[in-house]
Amino acid sequence: MVPVDYLEKLPNLLDRLLEILPAMIDPAREDWGFLDMCGADPATIASVRDQIATIETRRAAIRPG
């Protein structure tokens, strides 16, 4: 498959990422281990925030979905 084959799936994938990524850096439960695994490294957290912003921009560009 080529990337164009996934265009109809893209909105749902981006929405799912926008659920998962924020939970990685602001977990709802103590058993989410991402912050422990990365040592709560500020650079890693900033990188995840940057990824969230990029995905939000991309998702807004393809609304409605």
Order of alpha helices (4+ residues) and beta strands (2+ residues): alpha-alpha-alpha
